[in-house]
Amino acid sequence: MSVPFLDLKTQYNQIKDEIGSELTEVLDTCYYVLGPKVAAFEEKFAEIAGTKYCVAVSSGTAAVHIMIWAADLQPGSGIIVPPNTFTASVEGIVLAGHVPVFVDVDKDTLNLSPEKVKSFLESCSADGTPVDPKTGARIRGILAVDLYGQPAALPELEKISERYGLLLFEDACQSVNASRNGRPAGSFGTAAAFSFYPGKNLGAFGEGGAVTTNSEDIARRVRTLRDHGSREKYIYDFIGHNYRMSAFQGAVLGVKSRYISQWNDRRRDAAKRYNELLSGLPLVLPHEDGDVRHVYHLYAMHTPERDSLREFLSNGDVASGLHYPLPLHTQKAYAYLGYKAGDFPVSEWNSSCNLTLPMFPDLTQDQQIIVTEAVKSYFSQKG
Ligand SMILES: Cc1ncc(COP(=O)(O)O)c(C=O)c1O
């Protein structure tokens, strides 16, 4: 029996009727863009993220871009970001007219390391003003990424941001309904970005995203920027974009958000079971901080034999993934920033040996046994 990396169909079959009637309502009203379904979802999602405001947009990439854009930092500001993330985190910084400043991650959580951020800022703040030594950009922000479903060390990063007068942004695209110290992902710092790409924990039936914030000002700016900068129809105070969410996605997300907490509980159970079934093998299993609710968007383990293990699994019809195979500071797209291999050893280690296993709420115990037996046979046939 093969095991897929992700199974969207089983989940769809469980909520088919609810989804069907919501989509029919959209069809009947012919309200296809924004409108009541999107507004109702925004209200529900603000509750999930524990913020006063949620503004739905067209994708997670749009969300990262627009939240930084809405903060109205001086053009060309430096924004600290980890190199082991999906490219959209860094694209958002560049699209908003700023300069990515890479700082390495923590070896356990693979999230931005507050210690490394602190010592980097100390090293480049001769007169109290942090300036990126590589590009000369004045540093004005931090974009922390909640990788794999585990919120970054956001309380520590909030303190560092306050000390240096920086804005803290959260890329929570992989961590819907996660929390740290009881605070939901999306509720830290100036604003947070979420993705509802179909494969995410809360997935639309197409593209979708959202910005959450407690700042009325940021929420108002995001709302305006997502709709061409228009405060009323055909009246423009500034140039915006078309980042509006489709009503169909708002309707789907409204239904799915009722289930997200229980789906994430099932992911957490599956991660625990993987940990038990894989214990004792020469693998680095995922680290979960004590004060977090990790929602396992991805179950990532590490081994120097990643490539041969992956091939072995694939030959046995067990799917797996790489998140991510090449850290961003070594990619051609970011070569203009002047980094080189060796600059961020933990991110490079992660890229060289991470392997992500099938993970979704409906993953069965039998499927987990097939996956873990395949991993075990890889190591036992090696002797
Ligand atoms: C960390 C991170 N940031 C941003 C994004 C971009 O989201 P989207 O694919 O919805 O544009 C993703 C999604 O893959 C992501 O994982």
The ligand as an SDF file (V2000), in Angstrom:
LIG
                    3D

 16 16  0  0  0  0  0  0  0  0999 V2000
    6.6660   30.1360    5.5800 C   0  0  0  0  0  0  0  0  0  0  0  0
    5.8100   30.4890    4.4020 C   0  0  0  0  0  0  0  0  0  0  0  0
    5.6750   31.7870    4.0560 N   0  0  0  0  0  0  0  0  0  0  0  0
    4.9110   32.1730    3.0180 C   0  0  0  0  0  0  0  0  0  0  0  0
    4.2400   31.2390    2.2500 C   0  0  0  0  0  0  0  0  0  0  0  0
    3.4650   31.6970    1.0500 C   0  0  0  0  0  0  0  0  0  0  0  0
    2.1430   31.3040    1.0690 O   0  0  0  0  0  0  0  0  0  0  0  0
    1.3050   31.0830   -0.3190 P   0  0  0  0  0  0  0  0  0  0  0  0
    1.7980   29.8260   -0.9350 O   0  0  0  0  0  0  0  0  0  0  0  0
   -0.1080   30.9980    0.1700 O   0  0  0  0  0  0  0  0  0  0  0  0
    1.5400   32.2710   -1.1670 O   0  0  0  0  0  0  0  0  0  0  0  0
    4.3270   29.8910    2.5720 C   0  0  0  0  0  0  0  0  0  0  0  0
    3.5960   28.8620    1.7960 C   0  0  0  0  0  0  0  0  0  0  0  0
    4.0950   27.9890    1.1750 O   0  0  0  0  0  0  0  0  0  0  0  0
    5.1500   29.5020    3.6650 C   0  0  0  0  0  0  0  0  0  0  0  0
    5.2940   28.2100    3.9960 O   0  0  0  0  0  0  0  0  0  0  0  0
  1  2  1  0
  2  3  1  0
  2 15  2  0
  3  4  2  0
  4  5  1  0
  5  6  1  0
  5 12  2  0
  6  7  1  0
  7  8  1  0
  8  9  2  0
  8 10  1  0
  8 11  1  0
 12 13  1  0
 12 15  1  0
 13 14  2  0
 15 16  1  0
M  END
$$$$
